[in-house]
Amino acid sequence: MKKLNKFKFLSLIILLFCCCINFCFAEEKKGYQSETDYAPFVKNPSSLGFNPDYSLFVSALNQMQQKFIENPTEQTLINGINRELNILFKTAKINQSAHISSLNTISSEIQSLSVSTGISQNLLWYASIQGLMAAMDDPYTMLLTPKDYRSLMEQMQAGTFGGIGVFIQQDKNNGNQLTVFEPIEGTPAYKAGILPEDLIIKINDEPTKTMPIDVAMAKLRGQVGTSVVLLIKRKTSDKLLKFTIVRENIKIHSVSCKLINKTIGYIKIRTFGDDTANEFAKAMNALESKNIRSLIIDLRNNGGGLINAAQDLCSYMLGAGKTVVSVSDRTGRKNYLKSHGVSDLKIPCVVLINKYTASASEITAGALQDYGLATLMGGKSYGKGSVQELLPLRNGGAFKITVMHYFTPKNRNINKIGIMPDIKKEMDVTRVGRPGDTQLQAAVEYLKNK
């Protein structure tokens, strides 16, 4: 398999994935709902890690008015700001309401609110910017703090760190309880028996109920050789479980592979990051050297990542000049991302998907399904058909704004719909990659007959 010469398209555009951070894999909102926990910032405003101000607000306003997938009205934005400020006031136990009247006068009004409430202007501007973005009821549009942004980049760039090897999220349907999304195979968490959907009740005897996600991540990470104690509530039992796990160096590889039954290649793609396509090529080379006759690509529990990575990876299977995905902006204008023609997939292939297969994973699955190059098996995918642009800021944070919708090669809009597998095979997500993985077993049996 040839090495890919990457062609960069819209290099800042990303499709966010559902691993480790609280702004990923959000449930679709029904009406206005704040995604920000202001309690830590009320107690210690410096914990924001940067100093939002009027100029940052103006920058956010310009981005929303020029790039967001829908054209927001001024009143919609003002309503969002007032609602968010009132959430901040309620958290700070201040008996006062916000009444921002105009975007033109907001600077003086924020100064007055700071005097009357005693809340720092930086925190008021932070809430105002979040209100701008939350006004459109889009769970993927927000201002990322420097900590959030670093966490995201660390995952996308496959960094190395001392930890236990687990992806975490906050469960929106369970009071934002800290929850395991997936333990990484071969890591201390995986070997200790931590499972997807385990609730982390305590970390080192400290309750996690209101713990910010970045704080939880920092507590899980640490010096190699040290241990962390987790108190776990498993959904299948009322009994609390205690795990003492020793930290190791964790290297997040987005691709892993193995041989099944001597002739079936298996490739697990965990995220779509900077090096995913080249890791996929190496995996294919390794499997092809063993003369595989069929292939399983596992996209289960993969919430996506870079749109370029999906385009590049599909180029190893679609041949030259084929549409991988099309994206449409607020004007309805479409751009087509085409395969670079690295190679063609010429052996039978099954792609495994489930309810946590999202964004870039759905682009890949949808393209292979539309071209008839793979049989999709498992459960219906998540249905994230929107595209975000990531705009790094000088202060270390970033704006993340939904700027496009995407469509499969056959022009299917899967947003909030998902992709239906060709062969439906439901399974408990806790069994992915573990004994009792009936979806993987079904894929193997299917390919034996090909």
Secondary structure, DSSP 8 states (H G I E B T S, - for coil): --------SSTTEEE---SSSTTSS----SS-------HHHHH-GGGGSS---HHHHHHHHHHHHHHSSS---HHHHHHHHHHHHHHHHHHTT---------SSSHHHHHHHHHHHH---HHHHHHHHHHHHHHTTT-TT-EEE-HHHHHHHHHHHTT-EEEE--EEEEEEGGGTTEEEEEEE-TTSHHHHHT--TT-EEEEETTEE-TT--HHHHHHHH--STT-EEEEEEE-TT-SSEEEEEEE-EEEE--SEEEEEETTTEEEEEE--B-TTHHHHHHHHHHHHHTTT-SEEEEE-TT---EEHHHHHHHHHHHHEEEEEEEEEE-TT--EEEEEEEEEEE--S-EEEEE-TT--THHHHHHHHHHHTTS-EEEES------EEEEEEE-TTS-EEEEEEEEEE-TT----TTT----SEE----GGGTTSTT-HHHHHHHHHHHT-
